[in-house]
């Protein structure tokens, strides 16, 4: 059959009449918008944040910051006027923590209960038409109905992963690339042969997600004389006589992405007392790294040739100004777009 270019417009029009405008030119597809995560460094690594109209995946060990970062993303989604559903498969959702520490508008948040893969899939399918952002936390804790209905002595490896595959294929057919966004949160298991931490969900998660981010716990942090988290500060002991860290370092890496450059990294610090991330730590790092703040000697800081101060405290106070903070963020985005 020969190619008749002159018939192109007629053929495209016929297909679009039957399949509701499913054929478009490449430049007619809308640019992928982003939902900020609340972390300057992580957003920069992601190319701006969580891609709207796509599936994203966070995986990592326990206490590696996945859920808190996902909830912070939900908070920013609400700020953008988007509706959010949180699928509480681990049964750990706390409304007081979500509102006080995260800043979520809990009255506007849909919390979806359920622990079976099929039930979660059925509810998500119905909610796609009324909710923008869907956070599944966590996929590895959900169980398939086939496994529940089997004898407790039966061993059926991979049955839950297959159930998720069935749900994902069904959801993807109803997924709206302009209106819906999905965040999958997954745990890890230790590979006994290599010692590596592998995500538990199975290959279907890798194939489905446009962006996959791994989270790992880093070093313990202590509070220095200024009250900031520091990996070199003196270790303080609690009433038990043992050292009690004030915070923990969280490392994230873009393992796979179709929407940004892969293998970029981010390092964040989480305050265990305040139950929040130290955003000023990331702001200071970015200002130094991109040359917005010039460092002379050991701790003499300058901006546009003018002296800011001689201590980290002076630099933090300088960057706490809203206009300066925005200049740092603009500098970060300018470099990331290159």
C-alpha positions in Angstrom: 0.0 0.0 0.0 1.5 3.3 -1.1 1.6 6.3 1.2 -0.7 9.1 0.0 0.3 12.3 1.9 -2.5 14.2 0.2 -5.1 12.1 2.1 -3.6 12.8 5.5 -6.1 15.5 6.6 -9.1 13.4 5.7 -7.8 10.3 7.5 -6.9 12.2 10.6 -10.3 13.9 10.7 -12.1 10.5 10.3 -10.1 9.0 13.2 -10.7 12.0 15.4 -14.4 11.8 14.8 -14.5 8.2 15.9 -12.0 8.4 18.7 -12.7 11.9 20.1 -9.6 13.8 18.9 -7.0 11.1 19.8 -4.6 12.3 17.0 -2.6 15.5 17.5 0.5 17.1 16.1 3.5 16.9 18.5 3.4 20.6 19.1 -0.2 20.5 20.1 0.4 18.4 23.2 0.3 20.6 26.4 3.5 21.2 28.3 3.8 19.1 31.5 3.1 21.3 34.5 4.6 20.5 37.9 3.4 20.3 41.6 6.1 21.5 44.0 7.2 19.1 46.7 8.3 21.9 49.1 12.0 21.1 48.7 14.1 23.5 46.5 16.7 20.8 45.9 14.3 18.0 45.2 12.2 20.1 42.9 15.3 21.1 41.0 16.3 17.5 40.6 12.8 16.6 39.3 12.8 19.5 36.8 10.2 21.4 38.8 8.4 18.9 41.0 5.9 16.1 40.5 4.7 16.0 36.8 1.0 16.6 36.4 -0.8 14.2 34.2 1.7 11.5 34.9 2.4 8.6 37.3 5.3 9.1 39.7 6.8 6.7 42.2 8.6 7.2 45.6 10.3 4.2 47.1 12.7 3.7 50.0 13.2 2.2 53.4 11.3 3.0 56.5 11.7 6.6 57.9 13.3 7.8 54.7 10.8 10.7 54.2 8.6 9.4 51.5 5.2 9.9 53.1 6.0 13.3 54.6 7.3 14.5 51.2 4.2 13.2 49.5 2.0 14.9 52.0 3.9 18.2 51.5 3.3 17.7 47.7 -0.4 17.3 48.5 -0.3 20.6 50.5 1.2 22.4 47.5 -1.3 20.8 45.2 -4.1 22.3 47.4 -2.4 25.7 47.2 -2.6 25.4 43.4 -6.4 24.7 43.6 -6.1 21.0 43.0 -8.1 18.4 44.8 -6.3 15.5 46.6 -7.1 11.9 47.6 -4.8 10.1 50.0 -5.2 6.3 50.0 -4.5 5.3 53.6 -3.5 1.7 53.0 -1.0 1.7 55.9 -3.7 3.1 58.2 -1.3 5.7 59.5 -3.0 8.9 58.6 -3.3 11.4 61.4 -5.4 14.5 60.7 -3.8 16.6 63.5 -0.3 15.9 62.1 -1.4 16.5 58.6 -2.9 19.9 59.4 -0.5 21.2 62.1 2.9 19.9 60.7 2.2 19.6 57.0 -0.3 22.5 56.5 -2.9 20.4 54.7 -6.4 21.6 54.5 -7.9 18.4 56.0 -11.5 19.4 55.4 -10.7 19.4 51.6 -8.6 16.2 51.7 -10.3 12.9 50.7 -8.9 10.1 52.8 -9.6 6.7 51.1 -9.6 3.7 53.4 -9.0 0.1 52.2 -6.2 -2.4 52.1 -6.9 -4.7 49.1 -5.5 -3.9 45.7 -8.8 -4.4 43.9 -10.8 -2.2 46.4 -8.2 0.6 46.0 -8.3 0.3 42.3 -12.1 0.4 42.2 -12.3 3.5 44.4 -9.5 5.3 42.4 -11.3 4.5 39.1 -14.4 6.3 40.4 -12.5 9.2 41.9 -10.5 10.0 38.7 -13.4 12.1 37.5 -13.5 14.3 40.7 -10.0 14.4 42.1 -6.7 15.6 40.6 -3.9 14.2 42.7 -4.0 10.6 44.0 -1.4 9.4 46.6 -1.2 5.6 47.2 0.5 5.0 50.5 1.9 2.4 50.4 1.4 0.0 47.6 3.5 -2.7 49.1 1.3 -3.0 52.2 -1.8 -3.7 50.1 -2.9 -7.3 49.5 -4.7 -9.0 46.7 -8.2 -10.5 47.3 -7.0 -13.8 45.8 -4.4 -14.0 48.5 -6.9 -13.3 51.2 -9.3 -15.9 49.9 -6.6 -18.6 49.7 -5.6 -20.9 52.6 -3.2 -19.2 54.9 -0.7 -22.0 54.3 -0.7 -21.5 50.5 2.4 -19.8 49.0 1.6 -17.7 46.0 4.6 -15.5 45.1 3.9 -12.5 42.9 0.2 -12.7 43.3 -0.1 -9.1 44.7 2.2 -7.7 42.0 -0.1 -9.3 39.3 -3.1 -7.8 41.0 -1.5 -4.3 40.9 -0.7 -4.9 37.2 -4.4 -5.6 36.5 -5.4 -2.5 38.4 -2.8 -0.3 36.7 -3.9 -1.3 33.3 -7.5 -0.6 34.1 -6.7 2.8 35.7 -4.4 3.8 32.9 -7.2 3.4 30.4 -9.3 5.9 32.4 -6.4 8.2 33.3 -6.7 11.8 32.1 -3.3 13.2 31.1 -4.5 16.8 31.7 -6.5 16.3 35.0 -5.1 13.3 36.9 -1.8 12.8 38.7 -0.8 9.7 40.6 2.0 9.3 43.2 2.8 5.7 44.2 4.7 5.1 47.4 6.5 1.8 47.8 8.7 0.1 50.4 11.9 -1.8 49.7 13.1 -5.3 50.5 16.8 -6.3 50.9 18.2 -8.5 48.2 20.0 -11.3 50.1 22.4 -12.0 47.2 23.6 -8.4 46.6 22.6 -6.7 49.8 20.9 -3.9 47.7 17.5 -2.4 48.6 15.1 -3.2 45.8 11.5 -1.8 45.5 8.9 -4.3 46.5 6.2 -3.6 44.0 7.4 -5.4 40.9 8.3 -4.5 37.3 4.9 -3.1 36.6 5.6 -0.1 38.9 8.8 0.6 36.9 7.0 0.5 33.6 4.0 2.6 34.8 5.8 5.5 36.4 7.1 8.4 34.3 9.5 9.3 37.2 10.9 7.1 39.9 12.6 8.6 43.0 14.5 6.6 45.6 14.8 7.8 49.2 17.4 6.7 51.6 18.2 7.7 55.2 21.6 9.3 55.6 23.6 10.3 58.7 22.1 11.3 62.0 22.2 15.0 62.7 22.7 17.0 65.9 21.9 20.5 67.0 24.8 23.0 67.0 25.2 26.1 69.2 22.8 28.0 66.9 20.1 25.4 67.1 20.5 24.2 63.5 20.9 20.6 62.4 24.5 19.7 61.8 26.3 16.4 61.2 29.4 17.7 62.9 27.7 19.1 66.1 28.3 17.6 69.5 26.1 14.6 70.3 23.7 15.3 73.1 22.5 12.6 75.5 19.0 12.2 76.6 17.6 11.2 80.0 18.6 7.6 79.3 22.2 8.5 79.0 22.3 7.6 75.3 22.8 9.9 72.4 19.5 11.1 70.8 19.8 12.6 67.3 17.9 15.9 66.6 17.5 15.1 62.9 18.3 12.9 60.0 19.7 13.4 56.5 17.5 12.2 53.6 19.0 11.5 50.2 16.9 11.3 47.1 17.8 10.3 43.6 15.9 10.3 40.3 16.4 6.7 39.3 14.3 6.9 36.1 12.5 9.7 34.3 10.8 10.5 31.1 10.1 14.0 32.2 13.4 15.3 33.4 17.1 14.4 33.4 17.6 11.2 35.4 20.2 10.5 38.1 20.1 14.0 39.6 20.2 13.9 43.4 18.9 15.9 46.4 20.0 16.0 50.1 17.5 17.2 52.7 17.6 17.5 56.4 14.6 16.5 58.6 14.2 17.9 62.1 12.9 15.2 64.4 11.8 17.7 67.1 9.9 20.1 64.8 8.8 17.3 62.5 9.7 19.4 59.4 12.4 19.7 56.8 15.1 22.4 57.1 14.4 24.4 53.9 16.9 27.1 54.9 19.7 24.4 54.7 18.8 23.9 51.0 18.6 27.6 50.3 22.1 28.2 51.8 23.6 25.4 49.8 22.0 26.6 46.5 23.1 30.2 47.1 26.7 29.1 47.6 26.8 26.5 44.8 25.5 28.7 42.1 27.7 31.7 43.1 24.9 34.0 44.2 26.7 34.2 47.5 30.5 34.6 47.4 32.5 32.9 50.1 35.8 34.5 51.0 38.1 32.9 53.5 36.4 30.5 55.8 33.1 32.2 56.5 33.0 35.7 55.0 30.0 36.0 52.8 29.4 38.6 50.1 26.5 39.4 47.8 27.2 41.5 44.6 30.5 42.5 46.2 28.9 43.8 49.4 29.6 42.0 52.7 26.8 40.0 54.1 28.5 38.9 57.3 31.1 36.6 58.8 29.0 33.8 60.2 26.5 31.2 59.0 23.9 32.9 61.3 24.4 36.2 59.3 24.0 34.3 56.0 20.8 32.6 57.1 19.3 35.9 58.3 20.2 37.5 54.9 18.6 34.7 53.0 15.5 34.7 55.1 14.4 37.8 53.3 11.6 36.9 51.0 13.1 38.7 48.0 16.5 37.1 48.5 15.0 33.7 48.8 13.2 34.2 45.5 16.4 35.3 43.8 18.0 32.0 45.0 15.1 30.0 43.6 15.2 31.9 40.3 19.0 31.2 40.0 18.4 27.5 40.6 15.7 27.2 37.9 17.9 29.2 35.5 20.7 26.7 35.8 18.4 23.7 35.8 16.9 24.7 32.4 20.3 24.8 30.7 
